[in-house]
Amino acid sequence: MKVLVNLLLFLYLFSLSADAAEPLQQKLDSYIAQYHQIKEFDGAVLIAQGSDILLQQGYGFANIEWQIANQPSTKFKLASVTKQFTAVLVLQQVEQGRINLDANIVSYLPEYRNDTGRQITIRQLLNHTSGLPDVFRHPEFRRVQSHNPYHRDEFIKIFCSGDLRFKPGSAFRYSNAGYTILGRILERVTGKSYWQLLETHILLPLDMKDTGFADHKKLIKGLASGYDTTLAGVKHADFIDMSVPFSAGAMYSTVQDMYKWDRALYHDKLLSPELKSLLFIPSKHRNYGFGWEINKQKVANQTKTLVHHSGGIPGFGAKITRVLEDQTVIILLDNTGGAPLTDMVNGLLDILAGKAVQVPRLSAERTLFATITAQDVAAAIKSYQQQVHEGQGFSERRLNRFGYQLLEVGAYHAAIEFFKVNVAAHPKSVNTYDSLAEAHLKQGDKKSAQAIYQQLLQLDSQHETARAFVESNRRAQQLP
């Protein structure tokens, strides 16, 4: 009788526990589903606290044409989330004595540009304080994006050896070039390819069987197709040869494998505690360690340590966020590009803390485009200026991206007007003038482009595109 009573009591308590857990799972699922319903997210999600998985679910399609649904086992490109794996591989070689964090680039790549290579340390490459310009901002990047004809060393010489933006160690500037160099250094000091090192020293020990290099030449079973959500709808993403992002962003994985990665970082299987701690110690210039951003954030009136990183590449977005105090992890992998992953994470953290969350809304970009379509550009500019007044304006980069989104759907006049807003807000930024000139050229207005490029040259007299255009135009005007 006593055994029966105890059994009934256990079943009763278990049912209470299940009932208590179910609403939380439903809230998390409903919140993500709302983003999917307004076409802001397609992908897979895994949310866990310690060893308890609270939600693992796919949303939308891994392949739209064939209506193949996303699953927790679907593979997605990780883009810059790759960097945290590269950082661990580097620290493993530090542990083996093959790499010194305070040695310079030339110590390992003697053919590298000597004047800058002797100034930049491995540590500075890891925490983005090297001063190197970013690969993706190189004027020739578009030419190699879809087909990389260069050997790794040649690629580094051309795309990862630019003039320094500042003295190494004196500031922060995110640079994919730095992590490309790190990947090549790993290959040099070990005599193995980056992918062999990744497989041997991380993926196999952690049983991450669904993670690897997103090589377009290979058939990768279960890899999602990448799409970009434009202002006018979904399209196939631009192709990118994954040998270009290399050790800075060429991995793929699943939410399930990324959970194994999260759990491993609480133990010492991959690194000694001392070296592992370096991953999460920010530099004095930015809350960025080695392959991870580190922030203190208020969650339910408690200050929590969030270590996180995002990634974006044509057709894919990725974000992993770890709350160290309670071992919470939120893993979001997206295959429609441009999903508001940071906003989604913040909402999910609020739900986990028992707080109410706002209903997901259309992105500000799509709302502005709807205003352009329903009314006109002037109304959209007025609406945006109101956002700025309320402290909700875009960053320079985001506003520039919005201008290009408008160009993509043929809204040239609107793009020009928003690029002008960006120039007015950031009058010392070369990039804003360059984008405005490009928009004028898209519209066929060479005269306006010439005027903008001349203004740009007052800021940067060595800007190659502007100099070439102005000189070409001048010669054309001198012809009889």
N, C-alpha and C positions, 0 to 999 in steps of 0.2 A: 504494500500500500504506500509506504514511504517513498519507494522508488518511483511509483506511478505519479505521486504528487510532485516529486522533484522533476520528473520528466515533463509533466504538464506546465510546471513553473518555468522550466527552461524554454519550452516551446512558446509560452506566453511572452517571455522576455525577448526571445528571438524575433517574434512577430512584431513586438513594439519597436525593436531596433530596425527591422526591415521597413516598417511603416515610416519611421523617422528618417531613414536614409532615402526612401523613394521620393519624397517631395524635393529634396535637394537635387537629386539626379534630374528630376523633371524640370526644375528651375534652370539648371545649367543647360540642359538640352533645349528647352524652349527659348532661352536667350540666344543661343547660337542659331537655332532654326529661324528666328526672326531676321537675323542678318542674312541668312540664305534666302528667305522669302523676298527681301527687298533687293536681291541680286548684289549684295555686298560681300558674300563669302560662299565659296564652294571648296570643299576640302575635307580634312579629317582633324579630329580633336581628341586629345587624351588629357584628362585632369585627374590627378592623384594626390593623396596625402600619405606620405610614407609608402607602405606596401598596399594601401587601400586605393584601388582604382575607382574613382567616383563616376567617371564618364569616359567612354571611348566610342566614338561614333563617326561615321562618314556622312557628308552632306553634298547633295548635288552629284555631278557626273565627273568621273575620271576621263571619260570620252563622251563628248556631247553627241557626236554624229551617231555613235552606236548605242547611246543611252546606257553606258556602263557605269554603274553607281560607284561613287567613292566609298571605300571601306577603311577600317583601321589598319588593314594590311596593305592598302594602296601606297605605292612609292611616289615620293615627291622630291623635286630638286630642292636642296637646302640653301643654295646661294651662300651668303656670308656666314651662316651658322657653321659652315665648314671651318672657319677660322679657329674655333675653340678646339677642334681636333688637331689642327696644325700646331697650336700652342702646346698641347699635351705632348705631341711627338717631339717638339723641340726640347721641352723640359726633360723628356726621357733621355735624350742625347746629352743634356747637361748632366743628368745623373750618371751617365756612362763616362763622362769626362771628355766627350768628343766635341762639345760646344761650350763656350764660355759666354755667359750673357753679356759681359762687358767688353768682349772682343768686337772688332769692327768687321764690316762686310768683306773687305779685301783679304782678311785673314783666311776666309773660306772660299772666296771667289776672286782670286788674284787678278783676273782679267777685268774685273769691274772698274768702272770709272774711278780713278785713284783720288782725285781731289775731294770728292764727296764720300766715296766709299770708306776712306780712312776716318771720317768724322762720325759715321753712323754705326751704332752698336746693335747687337742682336736684341737687347732689351728694348731699344727705341723702336725697332721694327715691330716688336710684339705689342707695344702699347700705343702705337701710332704717334710717336713724338719724333720721328725721324726727319720730318720736313720734306719728305718725298711727295711730289704731286701724284694724284691718283691715275691709275691706268686708264680708267673710263673717261677721263677728261683730256686725254691725249688727243690732239687734233686729227690723228690718223686712226683712231680707234675703230670708227665705223667701217673702215676699209678691211680690218681683220676680224671683225666680230663674227661674221658668218663663215669665214674660212681663214684659218691661221696657217700661213705658209712657213712660219719660222720655227727653227729649232729653239728649245727653251733658252739657251744662252743668248741667242740672237734676239729673241723676244725681249729678254731682260735688258739687253743693251739698247734697244730701240724704245721700249715702252716703260721701263722701270728705272731709268737712269737720268731723269730730268734734273734741271737746276733746282736746288733746294728752295723751299718757300720760306724757311726760317732756319736759324741755327739749331742743329739736332739737340733735342732735350729741352728746348726752351718753350715749346708750345705743343698743342695737340692738333693734328689734322688727319682725318681718316684716310688711309691709303691702302688700296688693294695691292699696289706695287710692292709694299713692304712684305706682305704675306706671300706674294709670288716669289720674292727673293728667298724668304725662309724655306719655302718648299724646295727650291733648288739647292740651298745649303744643306738641307737634310739629305738630299740625294748624293751630294758630293762627299759628305763626311761618313756615310754608311755604305756607299757603293750600290745602293738599292734604289728602285724607283719610289717616288712618294707613295704610290698606291700599294706597292708591296709592304712598305712600312706601316701604312694605315691598316692593311689587312692583318699583318702579323702581330702588331703591337697593341691594337685596339679592338678591331672588329672580331677576330677569332677569340681572344680572351673573354670578351663580353657576350659572345654568341649573337652578335648583330649580323644575322645572315641576310637581312634584307636591306643592307646598307652598302654603298660603294661609290664608284666613279661613274657619273652619268655620261658615258662615252656614247655619242650618237651612232658610232659604227657598230655597236653591239646591240643585240636584242635583249632588252631588260624586261622580263616578265613582270607585269603588274605596275609598270611605270605610267603615271597619269599623263595625259596630253596637257600641254600648257596653252592657256588662252589668256588674252588680255581683255579686260572690260573697258571699252571705250565709252565716251559720252553717248555714242549712238548704238551701243550694244556690244556683244561679245564677238571677238575675232580670234583667229589663230595668232599666237604670239610670234614675234620675230625670231628667227633661228639664231642661235649663238653656238659657235664651236666651243665645247666645254674645256678644250685645252687652253683657252684664253683665260678664264677665271682660275683654273688649276687649283693650287693649294689655298687660294683665297675664296673659292666658291663653287667647286665643281662636284660636290657630293650629292647623293640622293639618299633618302631613308624613309622610314615609316614612323608614325607616332609611337608604335609599339617598341621599335628599336630605340627610338630616342628616349623612351622611358627607361630602358636598360642603361643607357648612357647616364641619365640623371641619377639613377640609383648607384651606379658605380662611383660617381664623384663624391659620395658620402663615405666611401671606403678607400683603402690604400692599395688596391690591386694594380693600378696603373702607375702611380707615383708615390714617393714618400710624402708624408704629411707636410714637411717643410716646403718642398717644391710645389706641391699641389696648392698650398696657400697662396703662392705667387699669382695664380690665376685670378684671384679675387681681391688683390690689393691694388687699388687705383693709383694712377700716377698723380702727381701734384697739379697737373694741368687739366685733368678731366676725370670723371668717374669711370675710367676704363682701365681694366687690368690687362691680362693676357688673353685675348679672345672673348672677353666678357665685359659687359657694362655692369657697374655696381651702384645701386641706389638705396638710400634709406627712405622708406615710404610709410606714411600713416595708413594702417589697415585696422579698422574697427578700434580707433583710439590707441592703438599700439604701434610703436615704430618697428617695422620689419625690414630685414635686409633682402632686397631683391637683386638677384644676379640674372642677367638676361641678355639676349642678343636677337636681332632681327636679320633677315636676309631677303633680298629681292633680286630677281633675274627675270628676263622676259618670260611671262606666263606663270610665274611661281612666286609665292611669298612664304616665309617661314618665321616663326618666333617661338623661342623657348624661354620661359620665365620660371625661376626657382625661388621660393621663399625659404631661406635657410632655417629660420627658427622652428617652423613646424613641418619642414620637408614637403611643402606643397610644390607641385610642378604643373604648369599649364603649357601644353604643346599644341601649337596651331600650325597646320600645313595647308597651303592654299594653292589651287591651280587655275585661278582666274586673274591673278595679278592685281595689285593695288588694294587688297582688302585692308580695312582699318584694324589691323591686328593689335596694335597697342590699346586702342579704345576697347576692343573686345576683352583683352586681358584685364584691364582695369574694372570692367563690368563684372567679369567672372570672379575677381578677387572680392568685390563688394558682396556678391551673392554668397560666396564662401564665408564671409564675415557676418552674414545675416542682415545685410543692409539692402534697402530698396534700390533698384537701378532704373534708369530711364529707358524707355522703349527705344530700341535702335532706330536711327533715322538715316535717310539718304545722306550721302556725303555732301559736304558744302559745295564741292565742284559740280556734282550732278544737280544740286538745287540751283546753283547759279546758271548752269546751262539751260535748265527748264525755264528760268526767267528770261534768258536770251531768246529762247524759242517762242515763249508765250507773249513776251512784250518786245523788248529790244535790248541792245547792248548798254545803252545809257541807264536803263533800269537795273541791269545786273551790276554795273559799276557802282551805282548808288547803294545797292544792297550790300555790296562788298565793303564799301567805305563805312557803312554802318557797323559791319562786323569788326572792322579795324577799330572804330570808336569804342566798341564794347570789349576790346582786347582779344578778339577772336580772329584777327587777320592771319593770313598765311605767312610762313617763313619765306625768305627769298627763293629758296629752292622749290618749295611747294607751289608758289605762285608761278614760277617759271614753268614748272611741269604742267600746270593748268593751261598755260598758254600753248604748250605743245599739244596738249590733248585737244584744244580747240583747232589747231592747225590740222590735226589728224582727221578731223571730221569735216574739213573744208570751211570752217568758220574763221576765215582769214581776218576780216575786219575786227571781230571780237578778240581774236588772239592779239592783234596789234594793240588794241586799246588796253588789254590787261598787261601786255609787256610794257607799255608806257607807264602804267601804274607802278610796275616793279622797278623801272628805271627811276621814277620819281622817289620811290621809297628807299632805293639803294643806289644813289647817284655815283658812288665810287666803285661799283661792282662791274668789272669788265664783262662778266657773263650776261648781265641783263641787257647791255647794249648789243652784244653779239646776237642774242636771241631776237631782239627787236629788229635788227637788220635782216636776219634770216627770214622773219615773218614778212617783211616788206618784199624780199626777193620772191617768196612763195606767191605773193600777190602780183608779181611782175613789175613792181615799182623800184627800179634801179636807182632812180634819183634820190628817193628817201633813204634807201639802203646806204648809198654813198655818204649822205650826210651823217647818218648814225655811225658808220664805220670811222669817219673822220673824228667824231667825238670820242669814240673808243680809243683811237690812237693817241689822244691826249692823255689818256689814263695809262695806256700800255703801248709804247711806240714800237715794240717788237712783236705785237700780235700778228701771227702769220696770215691768218685768214683775212683780217682787215687790210693789212699792207698789200697783200696780193690783189684784193678786189679794187682798192683805191688806185693802185698802180696800173692795173689792167684797164680800168675805166678812163684814167688819164690818157693812156696811150690811144685808146679808141677815139677819144675826143680830138686828138691831134691828127688823126688820119684825114687825108683830103676827101 
